[in-house]
Amino acid sequence: MAREQIEQILFVSRRNNEAAEITGALLFSDTNFSQVLEGPRADVERLYETLNHDPRHKDLLLLLSEPLAARQFPDWSMAYMSMAYMMIAVLV
C-alpha cells in the first residue's frame, strides 16, 4: 500500500475518531492492518460494524473486547506504526 493511501486513512480515521471520542492505534505490515480501538463501547462497536461492512476490509478478526481500567492511547485519535518502524525500534 502506498504511503499516500495510508496517510489518507489516518487523516480520515483521526478526524472521525476524535469526533466519536475513540482513541487507538493502527499497525501496518505489508498488506495487513492490526488496530486497537478504545472508547465508549457503543461507539467502538458501531465503528467495528462499519469497518466490517466496508468492502475495502476483509477477514476482520476481533481478538479482544473488554472494558479497560484506563485507555492505552489516551492522546491518540489514531496512533500509527509500520512494521518497518517497529523493526528499527527493536534493533536500536
Buried (B, 14 or more C-beta within 10 A) or exposed (E): EEEEEBEEBBEEBBEBBEEBEBBBBBBBEEEEBEBBBBBEEEBBEEBBEEBEEEEEEEEEEEEEEEEEEEBEBEEBBBBBBBEEEEEEEEEE
